[in-house]
Amino acid sequence: SQSMRILAAALALAYLATVVSERTYVPGYAPSSYEPLEEINAYADLVESSKTQVPFSYYDMGYCKPSEKFLKKRLTSNLGSKLQGGGSTLLHYTFEAKHIEACQKLCLKTLSKGEVAKFRHAIAKEYRIHWQIDSLPLVMRSEELDYVIRGFPLGFVAPSSLTGELNDEYFLYNHLRITVLYHSDPSRFSGLRIVGFEVIPFSVNHRWQGDENDVENLQLDTCTTINPAVNDPSNFMKLSKEGDVPVLYTYDIDWKSSPTLWSNRWDIYLRGNPDDEIHVFAIVNSLMIIFFLSGIVAMILLRTLRKEISEYNELSTLEEAQEESGWKLVHADVFRPPRTLPMALSIFVGTGSQIGMALVLMLLLACMGFLTPTDKGNTLTMVILLYVFSGSVAGYWSARLYKLFGGKDWKTNTIATAACFPSCIVGLFIILNIGLSSKGAATAVSFTTILAVFLLWLGVSTPLMFVGSYFGFRKETISVPLKTNQIARIIPEQGFYTTPFFSIVVGGILPFGSVCIELFFIMSSLWLSQIYYVFGFLFVVVLILVITCAEMSIVMTYFQLTNEDYLWWWRSFLSCASSGCYLFLYSIWYYQTKLELEGFLSGLVYFTYNAIIATAFGAFTGAIGFFSSLIFVREIYGALKVD
């Protein structure tokens, strides 16, 4: 039965997505093995908070700062990592394989009043420090409470109701108990492989004896190699507002053998992430939308259109043809170029096709394992490069459509296609960069990075646009089956349900509905630091989105033509592009219900990036709708026999 075929198709697609996701998810790099006492570098990422989108560099927070030569030792940073904050910085903690450290002294620093204020602000905003070793993030983990949280807080706040003081008290975590879990199997590889990186922070107001200029030889009363540090409420490291607070930073490092295999070391990081069943439900939900639209399209194509075309072609006289009504009467006007901004329409469709090509290539690379979900800098770099190298696609289709619309000024059209979307992004980005720079945020981008992006656009994307445009204009004009009358037909008065506003508002609902469940997980990855790794599911969802947009556009265009309204060019684009508006409205709901962002700048960052994403999404879906309607209109009018 039909219901069984629908269920079988849904299960087959869901199973395929599961298999692809599981086989391609390799969130890391090739295994690295270390010999005993071999030195291993650990790195500090940005200090971030879920309450604000203003991250800071680790050494800008007031921690002991090593020499400038030491600070230059970073992980290799690419364009994406520079746009996100400059990459990871080498820590001056000593990690030697299987070498246990107890109450090791790192440095002694007296915090100034400004540094204390910065620490207190960061603690109040719940900033967290993020480290990594062997590409594995540091976590706080509790077996008893069954939770895993990436990073660790800078300190904590004790409310006045608890301390008995007039104001809340702020305390700093200055002692870290670090545990590195490793797996060894001499029969398969030599040395050890790191499979876990955990920490327990302590706040300890250290007491010592000795010369403060010789930190290594200080004698501590608060922890020794035999008596480890403890969290003693009477001896927490208090951050006084007055400043001049001496802080001794110390740490323990323990190495523990673990049965966890290197290939399974990411399992604990995915704890709390949604199960695959939810993604399967998202696909089944999207498939239901597809089958609903497919039924409508099948009814239009197989029943209504076939019958109407057959009857029209059998009419023997002109008088009988004139008695006909509906979409057949506008055959002499349906291919009339758009009255309003034909160049703008060609630019938007070309931009949408470029975004679509970059998206498909990115998903294919992700499904094949070339992109790792934890390396967001590399992923952003790949997105930028794929968009840049897809410039010829935008130039080609923009030129072909502009030529179809009767346009002659191909150079202006090409330059506008090359500059339209990137200039909007750059303009918004510069405004954000000014705000982030004023707050000293690590994500404020340097002039050289902005220059590199500009040169990438000017030297690669724009020439490719001209190459695509050249071939697009050299191609024959897209053929249309019917000629256009010189005098435009008068469009009859339309009902409310056939107005452009109604069509555009309704047209974007189902395309957005086909992706809204998966969108929740993507938003959580972007704004709540969760890991999104099911690219197989995402590929299937995007495929469903394409089919939904195509079918929705065909249905809306058919109803429009049936009401003798032949101005379908812009509406076929906007009816699906309006899904971008729904995406932005969804981001507003997500901001209100799921996030706890504070401050104007954080909100500005959030809504600016979501506006860019919604615009790109709208251009992509709009291009699908436009091409689908163009093919549909050419096919149905090509079947008519008109003298």
Summary of the structure (lengths in Angstrom):
residues: 643
radius of gyration: 30.5
end to end distance: 44.6
largest distance: 111.8
contacts: 2067
relative contact order: 0.12
helix: 53%
strand: 14%
